[in-house]
Amino acid sequence: MGGLKMQNRRTFIRNIALGTTGLMVAPTFSTFAAKGKTKLTILHTNDMHCHLESFTGGRYDGKGGLTNLCRMVDKIRKQEDNVLLLDAGDMFQGTPYFNFYKGELMIKLMSEVGYDAGTIGNHEFDNGLEGIANVLPKAKFPIVNANYDFSETILKDTFKPYTIVNKAGLKVGIYGIGIELHGLVAPTNYGKTHFENPVSAALDIEAELKEEGCDLIICLSHLGHKYKGDDISDYTLAGATKNTDLIIGGHTHTFLKEPVALSNKEGKQVLVGQAGWGALMLGRIDLWFD
């Protein structure tokens, strides 16, 4: 079975590319490349907050937005054979498009762009459980979450904990982890949704994905990159897991020049990435497999 080379990695960092679309592409973080190996390109976003068009005025004038991102993704897909496009939550809230369309237009456009998977963030609850029930099922890509228990709500059986994508002979397991809703979301908006410990949920799901024979295991996390206190973050998750290879993060709007390489519970390498917010940055990670 092919697998990600987790030891003796060499990193190749390319310069930040600013395309004519005004979208910033994160420097490519690549594992050791050799002739004859299978290359997988992972593109990722987070916290787009219904920014469908580029920003107007201010420091981001003319930059960002899902329409700009769409052109950049299309360009990369023409250059690379095997591409995964992933999102780490907070698709909703932030522009009049959300106020009017309640997230439906965002979901439809993300479906048209061709996202392979996504997860939910705290702002997906801004219109309550009904708002989620009315909009997210219209997505043409799987939206996963493993640590929100919706069994006593109208969202029962709406979300699967993970999805498995087959790409170029590789089996890629993708699961979602959400942040504690208490204190971030009005109780009336999440109702009887029960929050389960992110680390415990991640350990259970990654073990299941390993048993499924996945060559690569990715967590779409909306926990936040890193905190000074005891709040669970992507750093916490990376250090506590055993089989997760890559964490695509969100929530803290962190612009990373390159993914952070951390060690998991068994001393193996985990990559942690995040791509700002508002579709101002498109994260990119290139991996080569035997």
Residue pairs with C-beta under 8 A, 6 or more apart in sequence:
1 213
1 215
2 38
2 169
2 170
2 215
2 289
2 290
3 215
3 216
3 289
3 290
4 31
4 215
4 216
4 245
4 287
4 289
5 31
5 32
5 288
5 289
5 290
6 245
6 268
6 269
7 268
7 269
8 32
9 31
9 32
9 261
9 269
10 31
10 32
11 29
11 30
11 31
11 258
11 261
12 28
12 30
12 33
13 27
13 28
13 29
13 258
14 27
14 28
15 27
16 24
16 25
16 26
16 27
16 257
17 24
17 25
18 24
18 25
19 25
19 71
19 72
19 75
21 68
21 69
21 71
21 72
22 54
22 62
22 63
22 64
22 68
23 63
23 64
23 65
23 68
23 69
23 71
23 72
23 279
23 280
23 281
23 282
24 63
24 276
24 280
24 281
24 282
25 72
25 281
25 282
25 284
26 256
26 257
26 258
26 273
26 275
26 281
26 282
26 283
26 284
27 257
27 258
27 284
28 284
28 285
28 286
29 258
29 259
29 271
29 273
29 284
29 285
29 286
30 285
30 286
30 287
30 288
31 286
31 287
31 288
32 288
33 39
33 286
33 288
34 288
37 288
37 289
37 290
38 82
38 168
38 169
38 170
38 288
38 289
38 290
39 80
39 81
39 82
39 286
39 287
39 288
39 289
40 82
40 84
40 167
40 168
40 170
40 172
40 216
40 286
40 287
40 288
40 289
41 76
41 80
41 82
41 83
41 84
41 284
41 285
41 286
41 287
42 83
42 84
42 86
42 218
42 246
42 248
42 283
42 284
42 285
42 286
42 287
43 73
43 76
43 83
43 84
43 85
43 86
43 282
43 283
43 284
44 85
44 86
44 87
44 88
44 248
44 273
44 275
44 282
44 283
44 284
44 285
45 69
45 85
45 86
45 87
45 88
45 275
45 279
45 281
45 282
45 283
46 87
46 88
46 89
46 90
46 121
46 222
46 248
46 249
46 250
46 251
46 274
46 275
46 276
46 277
47 88
47 89
47 90
47 121
47 250
47 251
47 253
47 276
47 277
47 278
48 66
48 87
48 90
48 91
48 106
48 277
48 278
48 279
49 90
49 91
49 92
49 93
49 94
49 95
49 98
49 123
49 277
49 278
50 91
50 92
50 93
50 94
50 95
50 97
50 98
50 103
50 105
50 106
51 64
51 65
51 66
51 94
51 95
51 278
51 279
52 65
52 66
52 67
52 95
52 97
52 105
52 106
52 109
53 65
53 66
53 67
54 60
54 61
54 62
54 63
54 64
54 65
54 67
54 68
55 61
55 62
55 63
55 64
55 65
55 278
55 280
56 62
60 278
60 280
63 280
64 278
64 279
64 280
65 278
65 279
66 106
66 109
66 110
66 113
66 279
67 109
68 279
69 113
69 279
69 282
70 109
70 112
70 113
72 282
73 83
73 85
73 113
73 114
73 282
76 83
76 284
77 83
81 168
82 167
82 168
82 170
84 116
84 117
84 165
84 167
84 172
85 113
85 114
85 115
85 116
86 115
86 116
86 117
86 118
86 174
86 218
86 220
86 248
87 110
87 115
87 117
87 118
87 119
87 220
88 118
88 119
88 121
88 220
88 221
88 222
88 248
88 249
88 250
88 251
88 274
89 118
89 119
89 120
89 121
89 122
89 123
89 124
89 176
89 178
89 220
89 222
89 250
89 251
90 121
90 122
90 123
90 124
90 222
90 250
90 251
90 277
91 103
91 106
91 107
91 110
91 118
91 121
91 123
91 124
92 98
92 103
92 106
92 123
92 124
92 126
92 127
93 123
93 126
94 123
94 278
97 105
97 106
98 106
98 126
102 127
102 131
102 134
102 135
103 124
103 127
103 131
103 135
103 136
104 134
104 135
104 138
107 135
107 136
107 138
107 139
108 138
110 118
110 139
110 141
111 138
111 139
111 140
111 141
114 141
115 141
116 141
116 165
116 174
117 141
117 142
117 143
117 144
117 163
117 165
117 174
117 220
118 139
118 141
118 142
118 143
118 144
118 176
118 220
119 143
119 144
119 145
119 176
119 177
119 178
119 220
119 221
119 222
120 132
120 136
120 143
120 145
120 148
120 159
120 176
120 178
120 222
121 178
121 179
121 222
121 250
121 251
122 178
122 179
122 181
122 184
122 185
122 222
122 251
124 131
124 132
124 136
125 131
125 132
125 181
125 185
125 189
125 190
126 185
126 189
127 189
128 188
128 189
128 190
128 191
129 150
129 153
129 154
129 155
129 189
129 190
129 191
129 193
130 154
132 155
132 158
133 154
133 155
133 158
136 143
136 158
137 158
142 160
142 163
142 174
143 159
143 176
144 159
144 160
144 161
144 162
144 163
144 174
144 175
144 176
144 220
145 159
145 161
145 176
145 177
145 178
146 161
146 162
146 175
146 176
146 177
146 196
146 201
146 202
146 204
146 205
147 177
147 178
147 195
147 196
147 197
147 198
147 200
147 201
147 202
148 159
148 178
148 181
148 193
148 194
148 195
148 196
149 193
149 194
149 195
149 196
150 156
150 157
150 158
150 159
150 193
151 194
152 191
152 192
152 194
153 191
153 192
153 193
155 193
159 176
161 175
161 176
161 201
161 205
162 173
162 174
162 175
162 176
162 205
162 208
162 209
163 173
163 174
163 175
164 171
164 172
164 173
164 174
164 209
164 212
164 214
165 171
165 172
165 174
166 172
170 215
170 216
170 289
171 212
171 213
171 214
171 215
171 216
172 214
172 215
172 216
172 217
172 218
173 206
173 209
173 212
173 214
173 216
173 217
173 218
174 217
174 218
174 219
174 220
175 202
175 205
175 206
175 209
175 217
175 218
175 219
175 220
176 219
176 220
176 221
176 222
177 198
177 201
177 202
177 219
177 220
177 221
177 222
177 223
177 237
178 195
178 198
178 222
178 223
179 198
179 222
179 223
179 224
179 251
180 195
180 232
181 190
181 193
181 195
182 195
198 221
198 223
198 232
198 236
198 237
199 232
199 236
199 237
199 240
199 241
202 219
202 237
202 240
202 241
202 244
203 240
203 241
203 242
206 217
206 219
206 241
206 242
206 243
206 244
207 242
207 243
209 217
209 243
210 217
210 243
215 289
216 245
216 246
216 287
216 289
217 243
217 244
217 245
217 246
218 244
218 245
218 246
218 247
218 248
219 237
219 241
219 244
219 246
219 247
219 248
220 248
220 250
221 234
221 237
221 247
221 248
221 249
221 250
222 249
222 250
222 251
223 232
223 233
223 234
223 236
223 237
223 249
223 251
224 231
224 233
224 234
224 249
224 250
224 251
224 252
225 233
225 234
225 235
225 249
225 251
225 252
225 254
225 256
225 272
225 274
226 233
226 234
226 235
226 252
226 254
227 233
234 247
234 249
234 272
234 274
235 262
235 272
237 244
237 247
238 244
238 247
238 262
238 263
238 264
238 270
238 272
239 262
239 263
239 264
239 265
240 264
240 265
241 264
241 265
241 270
242 264
242 265
242 266
242 268
244 264
244 270
245 270
245 271
246 259
246 270
246 271
246 272
246 273
246 285
247 270
247 271
247 272
247 273
248 273
248 274
248 283
249 272
249 273
249 274
250 274
252 274
253 276
253 277
254 274
254 276
255 274
255 275
255 276
255 280
255 281
256 273
256 274
256 275
256 283
259 271
259 272
259 273
259 283
259 285
260 271
260 272
260 273
261 269
261 270
261 271
261 272
262 269
262 270
262 271
262 272
263 269
263 270
264 270
271 285
273 283
273 285
274 283
275 281
275 282
275 283
